[in-house]
Amino acid sequence: MRLADDVSWWFQQKFDGRRLAVQKADGKYSGINKLGQIVPIDSRLTEPLDLVQARGFLADGEITDSHFFIWDLLSANDADLRIQPYEIRYVHLTQLFRGVHQTLRVCETAMTAKAKRALVKAMHDRNAEGFVCKNRYAAYAGGRAGQHYKCKFVATASFFVGPKPDKKADDSHRSIAVYLLDENRPRFMGTVGVPDRYPLPGIEQIVEVRYLYCHPGPEGKIIQAKYFGKVRDDIELTECNVSQLKIKASDDVPVEL
């Protein structure tokens, strides 16, 4: 939380969607994915984007099942904004996109130390994925150029090792299948890779696994799971149950500042 007290850095919620930049040129829209490839935009976006009062623009953000969360504006009306500091680009972004349509959401930004700490606490309390720190004075730079940092909230839980499902039994990966008890029945939670430096845990051993979140629902699996070599011999198998899980928060309702 060192950056919370640094006036150079602003905080924004991190959403678990797909990276998408949207470009409007000559009255037409095109999408640009994380790999820089031109892709068609979701048909749900066309009508909301038509309401934006600009001849052209390049807006960067993330699309979820219900919203396009926009965090940067790289050009507007033939003006290249990438050379401008983020705080200026954010002003242009809010002027063009805020309140235009419920599908288009400008990422709320915490700018003061108090607001940044409150945002982090609120996101942590509702099991959000994490937050992003952005240098308000930085010009745009693609990739990991040091002008922003992603901070994810991770969780740990104790799982017991079980047999791999048939479709994963012969995948040749050095991994284990992990389970939890759900109403006293074993529930498969996913497979976790085991680095070569650790012995491969055996069936019914209890292991500690770090993960980002679990998808909701009776078939939900853990996401971005990692094993760090910790086998537990100090807890009972009955403690390995789904009550431990951190369930993924809905991205439909962003944290209010």
PyMOL commands that set and color helices and strands:
alter all, ss='L'
color gray80, all
select helices_A, chain A and resi 2-5+43-50+86-97+113-125+166-169+237-239+242-244
alter helices_A, ss='H'
color red, helices_A
select strands_A, chain A and resi 9-14+18-25+28-32+38-39+57-63+68-76+79-80+104-106+109-110+130-135+148-152+155-162+175-182+185-193+206-211+213-214+222-223+226-232
alter strands_A, ss='S'
color yellow, strands_A
deselect
rebuild
show_as cartoon
